[in-house]
Amino acid sequence: MSEINQAKKQLQQALAKLDDVVKSRSSDGEAQQDQIEAEAKVLRAELEVLQKENAGLKAELADARNAYVALEEVADAVDSRLDTAISSIRSVMSH
């Protein structure tokens, strides 16, 4: 009977150690999950900021393109006027 009691005691100790390992791993996993969730929250906030910045930059780019088109039209009009003025001056100078 002594051997049976000794084996029972060893089995109970082994089960207790196994329970400790399982609890330890479980709490480590929970800690890692909490850390991952915190990092995900930070990344979501950063993503939101970057999306807003992107939207603002898109609007600025559209405004800059519109301004460029308007400036190009003005430059074309000035070029045309200068060509006309030069032609007029040449015409006057040739008479």
C-alpha positions as CSV (number, residue, x, y, z in Angstrom):
1,M,0.0,0.0,0.0
2,S,2.9,2.3,0.7
3,E,3.9,2.1,-2.9
4,I,0.4,2.9,-4.1
5,N,0.2,5.9,-1.7
6,Q,3.6,7.1,-2.9
7,A,2.5,6.8,-6.6
8,K,-0.7,8.6,-5.8
9,K,1.3,11.4,-4.1
10,Q,3.6,11.7,-7.1
11,L,0.7,11.7,-9.5
12,Q,-1.0,14.5,-7.5
13,Q,2.3,16.5,-7.5
14,A,2.7,16.0,-11.2
15,L,-0.9,17.2,-11.8
16,A,-0.4,20.2,-9.6
17,K,2.7,21.1,-11.6
18,L,0.8,20.6,-14.8
19,D,-2.0,22.9,-13.5
20,D,0.6,25.6,-12.6
21,V,2.1,25.4,-16.1
22,V,-1.3,25.6,-17.7
23,K,-2.3,28.6,-15.6
24,S,1.1,30.3,-16.3
25,R,0.7,29.8,-20.0
26,S,-2.9,30.9,-19.9
27,S,-2.0,34.2,-18.1
28,D,0.9,34.7,-20.5
29,G,-1.5,34.3,-23.4
30,E,-3.9,36.8,-21.9
31,A,-1.1,39.3,-21.4
32,Q,0.0,38.9,-25.0
33,Q,-3.6,39.3,-26.2
34,D,-4.0,42.4,-24.1
35,Q,-0.8,43.8,-25.5
36,I,-1.8,43.0,-29.1
37,E,-5.2,44.6,-28.5
38,A,-3.5,47.8,-27.1
39,E,-1.2,47.9,-30.1
40,A,-4.1,47.4,-32.5
41,K,-5.9,50.3,-30.8
42,V,-2.9,52.5,-31.3
43,L,-2.5,51.5,-34.9
44,R,-6.2,52.1,-35.6
45,A,-5.8,55.6,-34.2
46,E,-2.7,56.2,-36.3
47,L,-4.6,54.9,-39.4
48,E,-7.4,57.3,-38.7
49,V,-5.0,60.3,-38.4
50,L,-3.3,59.2,-41.6
51,Q,-6.6,58.8,-43.5
52,K,-7.6,62.3,-42.4
53,E,-4.2,63.7,-43.5
54,N,-4.5,61.9,-46.8
55,A,-8.0,63.4,-47.4
56,G,-6.6,66.9,-46.7
57,L,-3.6,66.3,-49.0
58,K,-6.0,65.1,-51.8
59,A,-8.0,68.3,-51.4
60,E,-4.8,70.4,-51.5
61,L,-3.6,68.5,-54.6
62,A,-7.0,69.1,-56.4
63,D,-6.8,72.8,-55.5
64,A,-3.2,73.0,-56.8
65,R,-4.2,71.3,-60.0
66,N,-7.1,73.7,-60.5
67,A,-4.8,76.6,-59.9
68,Y,-2.2,75.2,-62.3
69,V,-4.9,74.9,-65.0
70,A,-6.0,78.5,-64.4
71,L,-2.4,79.7,-64.5
72,E,-1.8,77.8,-67.7
73,E,-4.8,79.5,-69.3
74,V,-3.6,82.9,-68.2
75,A,-0.1,82.1,-69.5
76,D,-1.6,81.1,-72.8
77,A,-3.6,84.3,-73.0
78,V,-0.5,86.4,-72.2
79,D,1.5,84.5,-74.8
80,S,-1.1,85.2,-77.4
81,R,-1.3,88.9,-76.5
82,L,2.5,89.1,-76.6
83,D,2.6,87.5,-80.0
84,T,-0.1,89.9,-81.2
85,A,1.8,92.9,-79.7
86,I,5.1,91.7,-81.3
87,S,3.4,91.3,-84.7
88,S,1.9,94.8,-84.4
89,I,5.3,96.3,-83.5
90,R,7.0,94.5,-86.4
91,S,4.2,95.7,-88.7
92,V,4.7,99.3,-87.5
93,M,8.5,99.1,-87.7
94,S,8.4,97.7,-91.3
95,H,6.4,100.7,-92.6
